[in-house]
Amino acid sequence: MNRFQKSRNRLHALRVLLPVFLFCIALFLLLGGLTSVSDAAAREEASRLHDAVLQGAVQCYALEGFYPEDLSYLEEHYGLTYDTEKYVVSYEVTGSNLMPDVTVIPLRKGGGGT
């Protein structure tokens, strides 16, 4: 009888540990997927900011005949807004009639940008 009792205890332990193990694997995969979706959304947001800055600069050129010298001009006259705690925007003008070079750098909280 002892021999059958031990086997039953092993089977019971397996029945308890297997669902816990499967739950942990599913949770790990879910968190990995959420991180991937969050990273893709952040990249898309940075891309949209880049496009908005260029669109404002082109609109200024079309209406006024020159590209703005800095971002503050776009913010004041063309309604450009963005979260300065999330992004650094590099806006470099080489001439009033040349398209500016725009770079959007996302910042990560707690340790530098990428």
N, C-alpha and C positions, 0 to 999 in steps of 0.2 A: 504494500500500500504506500509506503514512503516513496518508492520509486515513481509512482504515478503522481503523487502529490508534488514532487519537485518539478516534473515536467509541466504540470498545470501552472505553477508559479512562474516559470519561464515564459509560458504562453501569455499569461496575464501581464507580465512586464513588457512583452513585445507589443501587446495590444494597447498599452498605455503610452509607450515611447514612440511608436510609429506615427500616430497622429500628431504628436508634439513635434517630431522631426519634420514631417511634411508641412506643418503650419509654419515652422521656422523658414523652410525653403521658400514657401509661397510668399511670406512676408519679405524676405530678402529680394526676391524677384520684383515684387511690387515697389519696394523702395528704389530699386535700381531703375525701374521704368519711370517713376515720378521724377527722379533726378534728371533723366534724359529729356523728359518733356520740359522741365524747368529750364534746362540749359538751352534747348531749342527756342523757347519763348524769349529768353534773354538775348540770344543772337538776333532774332527777328526784330525785337524792340530796338536794338542798336542799329540795325539796318534801316529801320523806318526813320530813326532820328537823323541818320546820315542823309537819307533821301529828302527829309524835310528841310535840312540846312541848305542843301543844293537847290531845292525848289525855291526857297526864299531868295537865295542869291540870284537865281535866274530871273525870278519875277522882278527883283529890284533892277537888274540890268535891262529888262524889257521896258520897264516903266520910267526909269530915271537915266538910263544910258551908262551906268557904271555898276561894277560889283562893289558891295559894301566892304569897307576896310576891316571891319571886325564884327564879331557876333552880336555885340551890344546894339549895333545899328539894326540888325535883323530882329532882335528882341523888341526894340522900341517901336519900329515902324512897320514890321510885318508880322508881329504876334508870335514869334518863335519862343517856345518855352520848353524846358527839359529839366530833369532832376539832376542838379549838379552834384548830389551825393552819390548818384549811381553812374554818372558818365563824365568823362572829360572830353571836350570837343576841341580838336586842334583845327583852326581855321587860318590858313596861310594864303595871303594875296600877293601875287607877283606884279600885278598891274591892274589898273581900273578897268581894262578891257579884256583881261584874261581870266578864265574860270579859276576860282580859288581851289586850293587843295584842302579837302575836308577829311579828317580822320576822327572817328568816334572810338574812344577807349572805355570799355566798361570797367567799373571799379568793383572789387569784391570787398565785402565787409570783413574786417579782421585780418587783413594781410595783403595789401597791394593789389594792383590791377593786372589784367591779362590782355 
